[in-house]
């Protein structure tokens, strides 16, 4: 998992993105998960903070403490995998090795 340093954040957060909320008190597997409800921009037009709805409440915080789970990109990737065709070896490619044995090829 590649996590960019906060000074080099490249992803733009959108409403309805699922994010992890960084908390120094806990290890990463105990961080809160939430959904972005609203984004706030700075004077330069970049997103600087977000309102995140968690299980219990809503938290407003800087984007430096948020890590995008990139679920949309994973869904696009799996749909591309479903579209690709799988090529298999046909049975007509029987190869005979020494002593007349026919090797069994693994199915993938």
N, C-alpha and C positions, 0 to 999 in steps of 0.2 A: 504494500500500500504506500503510495507516494504522497507525502504530506509536505506541501510547500511551506517555507517559513512565512510568518505573518507579513513580512515586508514585501513578499513576492506573491501575494495572492492573485491567482489568475482567473479563478472562476467567478462568475457573477451570480449572486444569489437571486432567486425569483420567489414570488409568492407560491406557496404549496410545496417548496423543496423540503425534504426531510434532512435534518442536520443533527450532529452530535454537539453538545454544549460543553466546552472545555471547563474542567473544574480542577484546580491545583490540589484540592484536598483528597481526591480519589484517583485510583488508577483508571486507565482508559476504559476498561470493561464495565466500570460503574458510572460513567458519565451519563447525563440525562440525554434523552432523545426527544426531539421536538419537530414541529412543523412551522415554517415561516408563515406568519399571518400578514405582516406588513413590513415594508422596507422604507428606510429613511435615507435620503441623499444629503450630501454635504453641499457646500457652495460651489464646488467644482463639478457637481453632477454625478459623482461616484457614490455608490452605496456605502454608507459608513456605519449604520446600525440597523438592527432588525428587531421586530417584535416576534417572539417565538412562543408558540403554544405548546406546553409540555403536558404531562399526564395530570398534574395537579394545578398548575397556574400558568400565567403568561409572563415571560421574562423579556425585557428590552435590554439588549447588550450590543457590543461592538462586533463587527464581522470577524475580527481577529480571534475571537473565542469560539467561532463556529467552524465546523468541519462538515462539508457537504458529503452525503452518502452516495451521490451520483446514481441513484436508482434508475432514472430515465435512461442514462447511457447503457446500463446493464440490460434493460429491456430492449433497447434498440439492437444491441449486440446479439442477444439470444434470438431475436426475430430474424436477423441476418443468417444465423446459423441454421435456422429451420428452413430457409430458402435454398441453401446450398445443397446440391445433390451429393450423395455418397457413392463413390465408385468402389466396386468390389471386384475381386478377381473372379473370372468366370471359370467354370469347371473344365472348359476346353483347354486350359493352359496346364494340363497335367505334365509335370516334369518327372522324369524317372532318374533317380540317382543310382549310385552303385548298388549292385545286388538286387536291382529291380524294385526297390522300395519307393513308394509314392509319399513324399512328405506332406504332412498336414499343415496347411497355412492357418495362422490365427485369424479369427474373424474380428474385424474392428469396425 
